[in-house]
């Protein structure tokens, strides 16, 4: 079910992009869900911002094969622009003391930015589809559809859970 062989021959730009995304995916929860907003939160946060920025910038070195627009750029590159702008605004929000705006922006970047991009990587014809679904690449369509549904339903579900009175 898992075949790492497609990862061995990745072009440098894609390897850099994948490495940055994996780092952001792993570092994100430390900075986003840490209860104490202390030095570790700031260090993890800056590392996460750098990983996200590196992932977004490296995407411009990769030609768009899905929904290409012009010159190798496509609709997916608009996500990278959105990520870079939101990273900048998120850091500015924190530095200006707008913590609620900072928190909302960074949570959105983690779940919608990484989540949407992650869901799209499992589609047939993509490298991670070949790695994780070598025997059933068509299953990537269903996994991606479920992922998109979860990303769309997640914020609404989270709001409902927060509003629910605690038992006891």
PEGIZI-V302515 format. One record per residue. N is the residue number from 1. OMEGA is omega in whole degrees, 0 to 359 (999 if undefined). Layout:
BEGIN
n omega
N OMEGA
N OMEGA
END
This chain:
BEGIN
n omega
1 180
2 180
3 182
4 184
5 180
6 180
7 185
8 185
9 182
10 172
11 183
12 182
13 180
14 178
15 178
16 180
17 180
18 178
19 178
20 180
21 179
22 177
23 180
24 179
25 182
26 182
27 185
28 183
29 179
30 182
31 185
32 186
33 176
34 183
35 180
36 178
37 187
38 182
39 178
40 177
41 181
42 180
43 179
44 180
45 179
46 177
47 180
48 178
49 178
50 179
51 179
52 179
53 178
54 178
55 181
56 181
57 181
58 179
59 180
60 176
61 184
62 178
63 177
64 176
65 179
66 181
67 179
68 180
69 180
70 174
71 180
72 179
73 182
74 182
75 181
76 179
77 174
78 175
79 179
80 177
81 178
82 179
83 182
84 179
85 180
86 174
87 179
88 181
89 179
90 178
91 178
92 177
93 181
94 182
95 180
96 179
97 178
98 190
99 179
100 178
101 177
102 181
103 182
104 182
105 182
106 175
107 179
108 178
109 182
110 186
111 182
112 181
113 179
114 182
115 180
116 179
117 179
118 179
119 181
120 182
121 183
122 179
123 179
124 180
125 179
126 184
127 183
128 172
129 179
130 180
131 188
132 182
133 185
134 182
135 182
136 183
137 180
138 178
139 178
140 179
141 181
142 178
143 179
144 179
145 177
146 178
147 178
148 178
149 179
150 179
151 179
152 182
153 186
154 181
155 179
156 178
157 179
158 178
159 179
160 180
161 179
162 181
163 184
164 179
165 181
166 180
167 173
168 999
END
